[in-house]
């Protein structure tokens, strides 16, 4: 098979197709992790996006299924320089090609991903379309036109496509935390369960009355894809429970909390996607390396008067990475402390802080 990738700026490139044949469109973003393609492809936050890996070789350790962050691939397509379909790892059950084919997801390799990454870094994330199949089937397709004709990602309700459809529980002996699922990663659930919480996960469209029935000791807003303004029910929930229950968030969750309290968010030029983002703690001055996956960020000046304090910033571009409100019992981070993939420098610090704040507020 061949693959043909088109971008809204008129760029059209041909490569080797793999995975499932088909035509898809979405926003092309690049991710800088050197490994962890299982985790990245199954991360719900990548819904609606063609995921391009900057590391030149993918698939060399196969696919085990042990590291999935959801039940299946959430990215719209996979873009990479080279794939290796003869993995030797003892845990491997499938090749990367078979994985994508089984999931009905197209992929393209043998591209100059460095050129495409520099293009996105300079011009910003772009709308893209990918056609994979036999040459006779895809060669004549107007992939550039397909890229240009699709709607902007901010207008799409991607959250409802990745959220759970009904509530479910994870048993625990500790305080009860209701987690609003905007596209939650399994590693976040695992990290919270390790703190001993009784966890109730509710869909993104859960009403306030539904959340109240569970009598939560705290509310947690998860990560997820797309524009935070699409998370209308979660925004309403934060407004309602703010000051009444401790509220925590990761990634999209931080943005939702900020919108609920009157702050503003904006779309980043090309987002932060990878496992090497430096975050500076403003109180201690310590810089920690974090895993990130987000396209939107808090507009810092808009936090004034909301009761929120900015606690951490990105050492590369100064974007907001952490917020707190001691009075309201709020804490949220823009990065992924649970990583998967990426460094775990902030995992224990964040989730221990969550547990301590819930215990303190419960007294």
Buried (B, 14 or more C-beta within 10 A) or exposed (E): BBBBBBBBBEBEBBBBBBBBBBBBBBBBBBBBBBBBBBBBBBBBBBBBBBBBBBBEBBBBBBBBEEBBBBEEBBBBBBBBBBBBEEBEEEEBEBBBBBBBBBBEBBBBBBBEBEEBBEBBEEBEBBBBBBBBBEEEBBEEBBBBEBBBEBEEBEEBBBBBBBBBEEBEEBEBEBBBBBBBBBBBBBBBBEBBBBBEBBBBBBBBBBEEEBBBBBEBBBBBBBBBBBBBBBBBBBBBBBBBBBBEBBBBBBBBBBBBBBBBBBBBBEBBEBBBBBBBBEBBBEEEEEBBBBBBBBBBBBBBEBBEEBBBBBBBBBBEEEBBBBBBBEEBBBBBBBBBBBBBBBBBBBBEEBBEBBBEBBBEBEE
